Amino acid sequence: MKAILTGILLMITAGLVAAGTPPTMAEQLLGQYYLIQRSLASDSIEGVSASAAKMADISRRAAAADPQDKTPLTAIANAASKLRATGLKSARNGFGELSDSLIGYLLATQAKRNPPYQFYCPMVKKYWLQPGKETRNPYYGSFMLKCGELIPSSQAADQHTEHDNH
């Protein structure tokens, strides 16, 4: 199943490139992020370190080239660099900070055009993003895969701020 999802993501990315439209910065970051989210939701750390390293590299290069978005991109690079996949617990802990950084960047830049689905886990009080509406909790995996609240896109920015203030 994971191979199928990865293949679909690669076909979408390849389709964008073949169509002459290179993936945007957000699409590149989300592609790697989704690989991490799916692995953790599947109780695996396979590919997590590699995807986090790619996210760190992409966001560092982008921060150097784009002074306007340097702060949120640097936050993504720092969070991705700290994400250690030495075990599920450490990877899941680092994923929360990475999610917050990526959500902040998307809200500040392009999220209003085509936002991914945003979820909130009340058990760990953390957010995550995923490409589909069916809840796949990366913080608990198979133990509580369906635990999480889908945040309507019209309320995502408000909900993120509201939960952060609690």
C-alpha positions as CSV (number, residue, x, y, z in Angstrom):
1,M,0.0,0.0,0.0
2,K,2.8,2.4,0.9
3,A,4.5,1.7,-2.4
4,I,1.3,2.5,-4.3
5,L,0.9,5.8,-2.5
6,T,4.5,6.7,-3.1
7,G,4.0,5.8,-6.7
8,I,1.0,8.0,-7.1
9,L,2.8,10.9,-5.5
10,L,5.7,10.4,-7.9
11,M,3.4,10.2,-10.9
12,I,1.7,13.4,-9.8
13,T,5.0,15.1,-9.5
14,A,6.3,13.7,-12.8
15,G,3.0,14.8,-14.4
16,L,3.6,18.3,-13.3
17,V,7.2,18.3,-14.6
18,A,6.2,16.7,-17.9
19,A,3.4,19.3,-18.3
20,G,6.1,22.0,-18.1
21,T,5.0,23.1,-14.6
22,P,7.8,22.4,-12.1
23,P,6.5,21.6,-8.6
24,T,6.3,24.7,-6.4
25,M,8.3,25.0,-3.2
26,A,5.2,24.0,-1.2
27,E,4.6,20.9,-3.4
28,Q,8.2,19.8,-2.9
29,L,8.0,20.2,0.8
30,L,4.5,18.6,1.1
31,G,5.7,15.6,-1.0
32,Q,8.4,14.8,1.5
33,Y,6.2,15.6,4.4
34,Y,3.5,13.2,3.2
35,L,6.0,10.4,3.0
36,I,6.9,11.0,6.7
37,Q,3.2,11.3,7.7
38,R,2.3,8.0,5.9
39,S,5.3,6.1,7.4
40,L,4.5,7.2,11.0
41,A,0.8,6.5,10.5
42,S,1.9,3.0,9.4
43,D,4.0,2.5,12.5
44,S,7.2,2.7,10.5
45,I,10.2,5.0,10.4
46,E,11.2,3.8,6.9
47,G,12.2,6.8,4.8
48,V,11.6,9.3,7.6
49,S,15.2,10.4,8.0
50,A,15.7,10.7,4.2
51,S,12.5,12.7,3.7
52,A,13.4,15.0,6.6
53,A,16.9,15.6,5.2
54,K,15.4,16.4,1.8
55,M,12.9,18.9,3.5
56,A,15.8,20.5,5.3
57,D,17.8,20.9,2.1
58,I,14.9,22.2,0.1
59,S,13.9,24.7,2.7
60,R,17.5,25.9,3.3
61,R,18.0,26.5,-0.4
62,A,14.7,28.3,-0.7
63,A,15.4,30.5,2.4
64,A,18.7,31.6,0.9
65,A,17.0,32.5,-2.3
66,D,13.8,34.1,-0.9
67,P,14.4,36.8,1.8
68,Q,10.7,37.4,2.2
69,D,10.0,33.8,3.4
70,K,13.4,33.2,5.0
71,T,12.0,32.9,8.6
72,P,9.3,30.3,8.0
73,L,11.6,28.3,5.6
74,T,14.4,28.4,8.2
75,A,12.0,27.1,10.8
76,I,11.1,24.2,8.5
77,A,14.8,23.5,7.9
78,N,15.6,23.5,11.6
79,A,12.6,21.3,12.5
80,A,13.4,18.8,9.7
81,S,17.1,18.7,10.7
82,K,16.1,17.9,14.3
83,L,13.7,15.1,13.3
84,R,15.5,11.9,14.4
85,A,14.1,8.6,13.3
86,T,15.9,6.5,15.7
87,G,12.6,5.1,16.8
88,L,8.9,5.7,16.4
89,K,8.7,7.8,19.6
90,S,11.5,10.2,18.7
91,A,10.3,10.5,15.1
92,R,6.7,11.3,16.2
93,N,8.0,13.9,18.7
94,G,10.0,15.6,15.9
95,F,7.1,15.4,13.5
96,G,5.0,17.7,15.7
97,E,7.5,20.6,15.4
98,L,7.9,19.9,11.7
99,S,4.1,20.0,11.2
100,D,3.9,23.3,13.1
101,S,6.6,24.9,10.9
102,L,5.2,23.6,7.6
103,I,1.7,24.7,8.5
104,G,3.0,28.2,9.5
105,Y,4.8,28.5,6.2
106,L,1.7,27.4,4.2
107,L,-0.6,29.7,6.0
108,A,1.8,32.6,5.4
109,T,2.2,31.9,1.7
110,Q,0.0,29.7,-0.4
111,A,-2.4,27.7,1.7
112,K,-5.3,29.8,0.7
113,R,-5.0,28.7,-2.9
114,N,-5.0,24.9,-2.4
115,P,-4.6,23.9,1.2
116,P,-3.9,20.3,2.2
117,Y,-6.2,18.7,4.8
118,Q,-5.3,19.7,8.3
119,F,-6.0,17.6,11.3
120,Y,-5.6,18.0,15.1
121,C,-4.9,15.2,17.5
122,P,-6.5,16.1,20.9
123,M,-4.5,13.3,22.6
124,V,-1.1,14.9,22.0
125,K,-2.4,18.4,21.2
126,K,-0.6,18.5,17.8
127,Y,-1.5,19.2,14.2
128,W,-0.6,17.4,11.0
129,L,-1.3,17.6,7.3
130,Q,-2.2,14.9,4.9
131,P,-3.4,14.7,1.3
132,G,-6.8,12.9,2.0
133,K,-9.7,13.4,4.3
134,E,-9.6,10.0,5.9
135,T,-7.9,10.3,9.3
136,R,-4.5,8.6,9.4
137,N,-3.0,9.7,12.8
138,P,0.9,9.8,12.6
139,Y,1.2,10.3,16.3
140,Y,-0.4,7.0,17.3
141,G,-0.4,4.9,14.1
142,S,-2.3,1.7,14.3
143,F,-3.1,2.2,18.0
144,M,-5.4,5.1,17.3
145,L,-5.2,5.6,13.5
146,K,-8.6,7.2,13.2
147,C,-8.1,9.6,16.2
148,G,-8.1,13.2,15.1
149,E,-10.2,16.1,14.0
150,L,-10.4,17.3,10.4
151,I,-10.1,21.1,10.5
152,P,-12.2,22.8,7.8
153,S,-9.9,24.8,5.6
154,S,-11.9,28.0,6.3
155,Q,-11.1,27.6,10.0
156,A,-7.5,26.1,9.8
157,A,-5.7,29.3,10.6
158,D,-8.0,30.2,13.5
159,Q,-8.0,26.7,14.9
160,H,-4.2,26.5,14.8
161,T,-3.9,29.7,16.8
162,E,-6.7,28.8,19.2
163,H,-5.2,25.4,20.1
164,D,-1.7,26.9,20.4
165,N,-3.0,29.4,23.0
166,H,-4.3,26.6,25.3
